[in-house]
Amino acid sequence: LLTTLYGKYCSRINTENETTERIDCVGIYGMYCLYRRLLPSHAMPDVKLHKSLWSVLPAMCPIITLTADLPFMPREFIAQYAPYDGVKGCNTTDPTALRMEATNLVRKWDTSFSSRVTRLRTDALGWLAS
C-alpha cells in the first residue's frame, strides 16, 4: 500500500496535475515510520521501499513547507525516526549534513531560476507577437 501510494503521489509532483501530493507524501513517511516501529525486531524491513523513500521525493523536493515556520525534510525524518543501516547510501544520520545537502540542492535550483524565468518570458512574448 505504501509503495503504491508513494509512487502515485511522486508521479504527480512538479506536473500540472499536482494538488496536495507533497503533503500527502509527508503522511506516507509517517506511515512508514509507524510500520517500522510495529515491525518485529527479527523481520527485515523492505529495502526497496526504504531506498525509494530516501531518494525519490528528496530529489524532487528536499524541503517541504508544512507551515511558515515548519519545514519537512524527508531524509532527516527517515534518519531520525526509521534509520536503516542495511541499505547502502541511505545511512547518513547526521542531521546537520542532511540539512546542508537539502539546502544546497535548493540553492542550486535558485541559481537557475532567473534564467528559466527569462526564457519563459521570451517564449510568452513570442507567442503573444504571433
Secondary structure, DSSP 8 states (H G I E B T S, - for coil): -HHHHHHHHHHHTTSTT-SSHHHHHHHHHHHHHHHHHHS-TTS---HHHHHHHHHHHHHH-S-EEEETTEEE-HHHHHHHHS--TTSTT-----HHHHHHHHHHHHHHHHHHHHHHHHHHHHHHHHHHH-
